[in-house]
Amino acid sequence: MLSPVLSLASGVVPEATPLQTVQAAAAAGFDAVGLWIEPAKWTAQTTREVRQAVSDSGLQVLDAEVIWLKPGAANPEHLRAIDIAAELGAANVLVVSSDPDAKATAEKFVQLCEHARSMPLRVALEFGAFTDVPTIDAAAAILRQAAQPNQALLVDALHLQRSGGSAADIRRLPVEWFSYAQLCDAPLSGPSASDRAAIRDEAVDHRMCPGDGKLPLAELLSALPKGLPLSVEVRSRQLREEYPDFAERARAVERLSRHWLARQEQAA
């Protein structure tokens, strides 16, 4: 079993600037980094600084987030976010939806894919019980409707568990839909999928490093395509308080994640 590309998700250091996120990922020994893009605050200087830091570090940019679809007309800033992600060399751009109209979500998702079609990046739809694409089945239905060559389905270990999904659900889907996945741990049981506020609170503040919880992560990993890049999405208030230094926090997450992956390789 080959060790997958391991990326520092931007959510591990939500207080950091994109440049600081790159620096933390590099200092911690990650292979790649995920970046949070806010088009309204992003400048040409930001692009230059981040691209230089990525080049100097040798990191890949695994993903850029987040394009958040909402009811109403499509937001032109979403297209600019894709453009920025492409300028940074990102492999994926992450999309979630709070539009309860599944048809409208699919239409907007198609627009994003069409805009990105000439760019070397995938448009990844993430599901989660606190969004309006709450399950893996709901996300799959949108992708089947969209049928775009550059679309992807993003599986987050916590969201899969809390929405009632399983590794078996992943195995039923086309392998080409997967371009990366998000890894974290948590207690096996958590808030009810109907309690969106509690689900979101856990996702934002109470994730755990791989191996520190009880999620069936080994089963998840075995269901995903072999060698799929993994974004370590450990959003944690406890980690933020324990490690105020971004690099130290990233090192703690990287160390525990590598240790867990090494155990899986030994068991394979």
N, C-alpha and C positions, 0 to 999 in steps of 0.2 A: 504494500500500500504506500503510494507516494504521498508525502506531506503536501497538502494543498497550499496555495497562496493564502496567506493570512493577512487580513486588513484591519486596521484600526478604524472603527466606525466613528463618524463625527460625534455621535451621541455620547461617547465615552467622555468627551471633553466639550460639553455644550457651551461652556463659557469662553472657549478659545476662539481666536480668529482663525480663518483658514490657514494662514501662514503658521501660526502656533500649532495647529493640528498636524501639519506636515512635519514640523520640527519634533513634536512629541512622538509621532509614529517612527520617525527615523531614529531618534534616541533610544527607543524601546526595542528596536530590531524587527519591526513589522516588515512584511514584504510589500505592503500596499497601504493606501490610506483612502478614507472616504471624506468628502468635503461638503460642508453645509453652504449652500449658495443662496444669498438674498440679493436678487437683481437690483433692488432699489439702493442697496449700500455698496454694490460691487462697482469698482472702477477699473480703468485700463491699467492703473498702477497695481491694483490688487492682482490682476491677471499676471503681470510681469513678475511680481514678487513670488507668487505661488508657483508659477512655472519654473522659475529659477531654482527655488527651493526643492521642488520635485526632481528637477534635473540633477542638482548637486547631491541629493540623497540617494538617487537610484531607485526610488520608490515608484510603484505603479499607482495610478489613481483608479481605484476599483469602481467607485461610484460617486455621484453627486446627488444631493437631495436638498429640499424635497419639493416636488411639484404636486401641489395639493388642489385637486379638482373640486370645484364648488358649484352649487346651482347657478344657473344663468349662463350668460355668454362666456365663451372661452377667454381666458386671460392672456393677453399678448406677452406679459412678463414671463409666462411659462416657456414661450419660444426663445426668449432671451436667455433664460436659465439653461436651456439645451445648448444654445450657442456658446455660452460660457463653459459649460461642461466639456464641450468638444474642444474648445481652445486649450483646456487644461489636459486634454488627452484622456479624459475619463472613459472607462469601458462601459459604464452603465449610468443611466439617470433614473432615479427612483420616483415613482408616482403612487399617490394614494388618492382616495376619493371620499368626499363628504356630500356627494350628489346622490340623493335617493333614487334618482331616475337612472336605472341601469343602461337604458338605451342612450341617454345623453352622455353618461360616463364613457360608453364604448365609442361614441362619435368623437368626443374630445380626445380620447386615447388614440384613436386613429389619426387625428390631426397632429398629435405629437410625434407619432411614429413616422408619418409622412414628412414632417419637417426634418426629422433626424435621419431620414433614409440615406442621404448622401454622406453621412458622418459615420465614422467607425465606432459607434456606440449603440447599445441596446436600450430600449425603453422598457423598464421593469415595473410591472404592476404589483404592488404589495397589498395583501389582504390583512384585515385585523378586525376583531370584534367591536372595536370602538369606531370603526369607519363604516361607510356605506357599501363597501365590498367586504362583508364580514367573514367570509369563509373561503377556503380553497376552491370549493365548488362554484361559488359566485365569481371568483376571479377567473376560473377556467371558462365559465360561460361567456365572460366578456372577451377573453382572448379568442375563443372560437368565433365569436361574432366579428372581432376586429380582423383576425387573420392577416396580420402584418409580418413581413419577413424579419423585421428587427425587433419584434416584441419579445418580452420575457415575463416570467412569473417569478416573483420574489417570495420565497418562503422564509419566514422568521420563526425560529424554534418556539418562542413564547407564544406568538400569535397562533401558530398551528395548534398548540396544546389548548389554549384558552378558547379557541373557536370550535373545539370538538374534532379537529382533524387528526390524521395519523400518517405514519409512514406509508401505509397501504394506499392512501389517497394520492401520494406523490407518485407511486409506482404506476398508477393508472394513466398518468399524463405523458404527453410527448416529451421525450428527453431533450429535444431541441428547444423547448421552452425555458430551460434553466440556464442562466448565465452566471449566477452566484447565489449564495444563501446567507442568511444572518444567523449567527450562533450566539447563544447565551444560555443560562440555566435559571432555574426557579423551583420553588416547591411544586410537587406534582399537581396538587389541587390549588385553586386560586379563586378569584372573584367569579361570580356567575357571568356568562357571556352576555346576559341581558343588562348587566350593570356597567354601562359604558364608562361612566366616570371612574369606577374602581379599576376597570380593565386598563384604562389609559394611565391612571396613577401608577399602577404596577409597572407598566411598560416604560414609563418615564423615570421612575425613581427607585424601583425595587428589583431590578434584575440582578442576577448573580453570575459569577464567572463559571465557565464550563467545569463540571465536576463538583461544584459547591452545592448544587441542588439535586433535584430528582427527576428532571425531565428526561424522556427516553431519547437522549441525544445520539447514542450509538445507533439506534434504529433509524433515526432521521438521517444520519450520515450514510448509512448503508443503502437507503432508498434514493439518495441523490446521485447524479452522475459522478463517477469516480474522478477525483482530482478537482472537483468544482471549487472555485475560489470561495473563501469564507470570510465574511465581514463579522468581526467580533463586536456585537451590539450590546455592550454591558452598560446600559444607562443605570446609574446607581447613586442615590443620594449619599449612601454610606461611603462609597468610594470617593465621591467628591469631597466629603468632609475629612476622610482619613488621608487622602492624598491631594492636597490643594495644588501641588506642583503637577503640571500637566504631564511632564515626562515621567515622573515617578508613578503617576496613576497608570499611564500607558504601559510602563514596565511591569507593573503588578498584573495587569490584565494579560499582557503578552506571555508572561512567565506561566501563569496558571493555564492559559489556553494551550500553549505548547505542551505542557505537562500532560494535559488531558488527551490531546491528540497523540502523543507518544504512547500513552497507555492503549489507545485504540489500535495503533499500528502493531503493538506487541501482541494484542489479542487476536489480530486478524490472521 
